[in-house]
Structure formats: structure tokens, C-alpha cells
């Protein structure tokens, strides 16, 4: 991931929490995300009263939710959106929830920064709290802006699933879904916690399996729980230790397969309680697996057959890594190739499923302390390399990479880690 020491990371490295101010932490790492969900302060804490669970309560959420005026709100939104935009892939999208108190500012700043607003979704709550003053209509909706980073770069939208969830009709921009339910508060509750039903829908609508999702105002990390339940990856940032602890406990809770299955069946917005599980299973089968092609000298192959760790040279300059394929850390499978200037380039048959990928300095790797290469990628496999005779064939680089993928073609030609897909490997195999 390349970020500062996390407050918490899951064993699977698909759920990270950072403690601190997003305005500072977002500057400290270079990872780019496929999707962002942000639930920034609505600035509603004005000493008013509301009704919750039949009791009169204060609307104050904390100092972070107090408004400093119109210019203050605009400056705040401009600052965090600028930082977040820099952490988005070119084809990434962002979802931002709000109310009438901040949504107009957000729309203005999004346009100012070059985003393209796609929709403004109205989330109609099926169980809103009653209006306390009885002097105006009951607040029963929240707004969620959906925008993409660039006007010219296409975004991903799962049109077919959204249509399926809407009775085989195009899904509209009004979603009737329940507010947070008691079963979602098993580890504690954030004052502005969003329901899993809302986050799950927008994640499935705008990301593919394995996508990285950022939440700069994570709270109790409903975004991260929904992401992991849907086979996506998550990084969340929050300043409050209490909420980070709730987030951590929620993530530990779904490590129990029965509990994770329970949650998936409880999430609203699906035709029945098995539809989400069935969709996720079908999505796995359709996933185009990302493959790292790793170079290995022929004389080293025999030794590698009993290994489950593999090291790539990382191109470096003045101790800074400067060249690696975009998406490397999202790869699922490693396949080794061999060859050279006087020998044809071939797949060796050795392959394995990737457990973790880390960038390491040579001083942290036994046996490489004196290497001329400063940095290496350490790839740990789920088990030792498998050997498959069906993956032993001469390589045609034209079949492994798209014509527009100059970066990976260059890396492959230089015997550095290059990224392709399993589908392209299979196509290269065909006579």
C-alpha cells in the first residue's frame, strides 16, 4: 500500500485504517483508488433538538460538525476534494453524501476542480425520524452526488445489475432504502453511520471485484465493511480512536464466515436474501484475473519449485522507486517466464496465487544486502510454486498486452515485472 503505519490492517490486507487528519495523511502515500466514498461533515451541529428512538436528543455530533460559515464550508470542501482527486485513478468515481446544508457547496467545488457530475441520487429513508418542531416537512432524504474524476475518461457502471435489482427496468436516481438497522450496531454506533444497504449498492454499481475504495471520513467504516463483504478492498481515515476501534471490531466480526453470510442476507435492496451472495459468486467467475509476469533465469528455475517467495528487481534512482506497472499491488497470480537476448522468451510453467506483495529495501532481505539493486518487490504465494506443462510455451508479446499498454510492454522487454491478465495468457496459448 505504501502508506504510513496503519492503525489497523486485516490479515488479508484488504482493510486498512489510518488514524489522523485526512488533510495530512492523504499527502503521505501514493496509492490510487478505483472509487471514493465520502461522508464529510454536514455542519448541522447548531445546538438544536431532534427525536431519536422516541427520545428528544441534541443534534450536535461534535466539534467537527460545527459550521464556520459559507466560506469556511467551501474552503474545507475544496481542500479535501483536491487531495482526494489526486488519489483517484483516471477512470475512478467518487460518491459524496450530504444534505441541503452542504450539497450545494460540494457540487460547486466538484465542477471547479474538473470533476464530471454523473448523478445526484436521492436516498429516501423508509424509516426517518419524525420532525420535532412540527413546523415543516419531515426530513426523510439524503443526497449522494456521483461524479467521475475526468470529463473525458469513461467510468465503470454495472448497468445490468442495477436494472436487475429494479425489476428489469432502468434504475432511477431515487433509492428507497432503510436507515441503519439495529443489527448494524453490534459493535457500537457512529452518530452519522450509514446503512450497509446504501453503501453496498453504490459499491456494486461502480466497481469491479478487487477494486480499492477510499473513505477519507471513515467513521465506523460502513464503507469498508460493505467493500469487504462484496470482495473489494478498503482504506479508511478517521481522527477519532473510538470510531476506529468500532471499525476494527466490525472488521474482526465479519472474519466469521457465518456472520459475514448473515450480514449479506440482511442487506436490503435485493430481490431476496440470497441474491447478493449469488451475484458475488457469479462475479468471481467473470473476474479477469490480473497476472504478474515475472522474469527468472533458467538456471534458477529448479530451486524455485520449492519456494513460496519471489523477488522482482525494482528500477530505482537515488533510492526512490520510479517504475512499476500500475495495478501491480492488485494482481492475483504470478507466472514466471524466462529467456534472453539469444534465447526465445517462454513461459516456464511455474505459477502461483499471490498472497501478499510488498516493496522492500535490500537491507531487509536476507542474501540481498550487497545487491546493486536497492529495492525489490517481495511476492509471497499462498503455497509453493505449481508447475503446469500447459503453461510452458513461447511468448508472443503482442498477445499479452494491448497496443496502448506501452508501459508494460517496455517493462517486459527489460525483464522487469509486467502486468497482464489471465485471459490474455490463455489467448496467447491458443494455436
Secondary structure, DSSP 8 states (H G I E B T S, - for coil): ---S--SEE-TTS-EEEEES-HHHHTTS----EEEEEE-------SS-EEEETTEEEE----GGG----HHHHHHHHHHHHHHHHTTEEEEEEEEEEE-TTTHHHHHHHHHHTT-EEEEEEEEEETT----SSSSS----EEEEEEEES-SSS-----HHHHHHHTTTS---SEEEE----GGGGTT---TT---HHHHHHHHHHH--TT-EEEETT-TT-HHHHHHHHTT-EEEEEES-HHHHHHHHHHHHHTTSHHHHHHHHHH-SSSSSTTHHHHHHHHHHHH---EEEEEE--GGGHHHHTT-SEEEEEEEEETTEEEE--TTGGG--EEEEEE--SSS--EEEEEEEEEEEEEEEEGGGSTT-TT-S--EEEEEEESSS-EE-GGG-SB--HHHHS-TT-HHHHHHHHTTS-EEEEHHHHHHHH--
